[in-house]
């Protein structure tokens, strides 16, 4: 396959409600949508991808602006006009570019979509999915108003979501989790710290250990697995690593060190679907549960997450909820929807969804078209 044209767009969507974590506060998101067009054995093909990078460098070193720069000035020139026979080969074209995994993931996703469309296969089928539907949980941001938090949990429990994840931060942790657990004693519940703590907070984690949590996600520094191993030995609750895992090699080291018992796989964080599948395959072989994390993706990236989460090792509910939880109107048809906590896996060729060009155009704040020379 050869990609001849590449379109980049920054698309802005307002959130249904503000979302707060230990490091950020959002009322809207800006993601980069990528459309590639090319030929496969003289057959015209098109593919879409999404770079779901935050606009600030608080979750990861990348931002929307750095991704735009890397995509425009380095990754697009490396891809345009190059021949490849499978999306697994695309990452090699970017080999000279260190890091910048969110940027790489968005462009690789577009290549997977284009290749699968040309092959007449769904992305889920091409990745090796074994499920027709996936189980979905919800991720709730930090709320100063406890009643508002309870109202959200009540709503999503009634809608049938399979688990609830609470964002936590120092000063907003034990009492919040305790109040939720007292009201919903049997609710599958987990917490996410987004690297907000240190080993000096062991007493806090010991207290959280009493609440029968599914897991504690990324409690310590984003670039540390040594202290996570120390903390995991002190807790009954499984630690799940997120920000610390960028590759299958990272996952192997973390498992070998005992730094976690569960791994969160995000396509964007690890540089693309091919690397995400390699992490899944490693964890499946090692008996380590995985689940699919989210970056508040629009429908394009969300459809890719659904396909990935249909692989056999994803045994925990992921953050792949219905897009209506976050956005008033998504940029695809049909929209991703959850029914009683399950999301159907798209089975049409490629991502299995169609971009809504009218909505994309209406919310585009920047656009550029690049072509092969």
Buried (B, 14 or more C-beta within 10 A) or exposed (E): BBBBBBBBBBBBBBBEBEBBBBBBEBEEBBBBBBBBBBBBEEEEBBBBBBBBBBBBEBBBEBBBBBBBBBBBEBBBBBBBEBEBEEBBBBBEBBEEBEBBBBBBBBBBBBBBBBBBBBBEBBBBBBBBBEBEBBBBBBBBBBBEEEEEBBEBBEEBBEBEBBBBBBBBBEEBBBEBBBEBBEEBEEBBBBBBBBBBBBBEBBEBBBBBBEBEBBBBBBBBBBEBBEBBBBBBEEBEBBBBBBBBBBBBEBBBBBBEBBBBBBBBBBBBBBBBBBBBBBBBBBBBEEEBBBBBBBBBBBBBBBBBBBBBBBBEBBEBBBBBBBBBBBBEEBBBEBBBBBEEBBBBBBBBBBBBBEBBEEBBEEBEEEEEEBEBE
